[in-house]
Amino acid sequence: MVIQRWQTLLLLVAAVMMGLFSFCSLGQIQGAELTVNYTALGMTVVGDGATYMSTYYLFVISILSMLLALIAIFRFKAPKVQRKICRINLLLVAATIVTAWLTERYAEVPGATEGIGWSSIVIAPFVALVALICAIRCISSDIRKLSGYERLR
């Protein structure tokens, strides 16, 4: 017997949020002579599209966390494995947050007086983090219910 309810929805939310984070613009850094657009695929100069700084490591981590959330959805028949995948995914999402912040901190745009102007999509990993925590709680609840059902059998 398999109970699969809210965790599917929560894992889908986490996957969508990490997908949005991977492909949308995270913000812009305004320099004296140029403006740099910051995405998970890299930092590019606005206007000519030249690559200013490569951030493929951020892209790989965020896509991997999106794929792990999708894999966890389809592992519903093995809730303990599903919970392990979600825990690994939690670490990847946290690594994505830290990596995005560190990348922005160490990006040096000539003439930039302020930091990055973040877009609203940067909250996506935080939403994914909350969704994964809630999904783990739902999976754990289902494991307890199933073990209670097996005892009664």
C-alpha positions in Angstrom: 0.0 0.0 0.0 1.4 3.4 -1.0 0.2 6.7 0.3 1.2 9.6 -2.0 -0.4 12.9 -1.5 1.1 16.2 -0.7 4.7 15.3 -1.2 4.2 14.9 -4.9 2.9 18.5 -5.1 5.7 19.8 -2.9 8.4 18.0 -4.9 6.9 19.4 -8.1 7.0 22.9 -6.6 10.7 22.4 -5.7 11.5 21.1 -9.2 9.7 24.1 -10.9 11.4 26.6 -8.6 14.9 25.2 -9.3 14.1 25.1 -13.0 13.1 28.8 -12.9 16.3 29.6 -10.9 18.4 27.8 -13.5 17.1 29.6 -16.6 16.0 33.1 -15.4 18.0 36.2 -14.8 19.1 36.4 -11.2 20.1 40.1 -11.3 22.3 42.7 -12.8 25.5 44.4 -11.7 25.9 48.0 -12.9 29.5 49.1 -13.6 30.9 52.4 -14.7 31.2 51.3 -18.4 29.1 48.1 -18.6 26.2 46.3 -17.1 26.5 42.6 -16.4 23.5 40.2 -16.3 23.8 37.4 -13.8 22.2 34.0 -14.6 23.0 30.5 -13.6 24.5 29.9 -17.0 26.9 32.8 -16.6 27.5 36.5 -16.3 27.1 38.2 -19.7 27.6 41.8 -20.7 24.3 43.5 -21.5 24.3 44.7 -25.1 26.9 42.6 -26.9 26.2 39.3 -25.0 29.9 38.6 -24.4 30.6 36.2 -21.5 31.9 38.1 -18.5 32.2 35.2 -16.2 31.3 31.5 -16.5 29.0 30.1 -13.8 28.4 26.6 -15.2 29.0 25.1 -11.8 25.9 26.9 -10.4 23.9 25.8 -13.4 24.9 22.1 -12.9 24.1 22.2 -9.2 20.7 23.8 -9.8 19.7 21.5 -12.7 20.8 18.5 -10.6 18.6 19.6 -7.7 15.7 20.0 -10.1 16.2 16.5 -11.6 16.5 15.0 -8.1 13.2 16.5 -7.2 11.6 14.9 -10.3 13.3 11.6 -9.6 11.9 11.6 -6.1 8.4 12.1 -7.4 8.6 8.9 -9.4 10.1 6.9 -6.4 6.8 6.9 -4.6 6.7 3.1 -4.2 9.9 3.3 -2.1 9.2 6.0 0.5 12.5 5.5 2.4 14.5 5.9 -0.8 12.3 8.9 -1.7 13.1 10.5 1.6 16.9 9.9 1.1 16.7 11.6 -2.3 14.9 14.5 -0.8 17.6 14.9 1.9 20.4 14.8 -0.7 18.3 17.4 -2.6 18.2 19.6 0.4 21.9 19.7 0.5 22.1 20.5 -3.2 19.6 23.4 -2.9 21.6 24.8 0.1 24.7 24.5 -2.0 23.0 26.4 -4.8 22.1 29.2 -2.5 25.6 29.5 -1.1 27.2 29.2 -4.5 25.0 31.9 -6.0 25.9 34.2 -3.1 29.6 33.5 -3.3 29.7 33.9 -7.0 28.1 37.3 -6.7 30.5 38.3 -3.9 33.6 37.5 -5.9 32.5 38.9 -9.3 34.4 42.1 -9.8 32.8 44.4 -12.3 35.0 47.5 -13.0 33.4 50.7 -11.6 30.7 48.9 -9.7 29.9 50.9 -6.6 27.0 48.8 -5.3 26.4 45.1 -5.2 24.1 43.2 -7.4 20.5 44.3 -8.1 18.8 40.9 -7.4 15.6 40.0 -9.3 12.7 38.3 -7.5 13.6 34.9 -8.8 16.4 34.5 -6.3 13.8 33.5 -3.7 13.1 30.3 -5.7 15.8 28.2 -3.9 14.4 29.3 -0.6 10.9 28.2 -1.7 12.3 24.9 -2.9 14.1 24.4 0.4 10.8 24.9 2.3 8.9 22.6 -0.1 11.6 19.9 0.3 11.5 20.1 4.1 7.7 19.8 4.0 7.9 16.9 1.6 10.3 15.1 3.9 7.9 15.5 6.7 5.0 14.2 4.6 7.1 11.2 3.5 8.0 10.5 7.1 4.4 10.7 8.1 3.4 8.2 5.4 6.2 5.8 6.5 4.8 5.9 10.0 1.3 5.3 8.8 2.4 2.4 6.6 4.4 0.7 9.4 1.3 1.0 11.6 -0.8 -0.5 8.9 1.7 -3.4 8.5 1.6 -4.0 12.3 -2.2 -4.3 12.3 -2.1 -6.7 9.4 
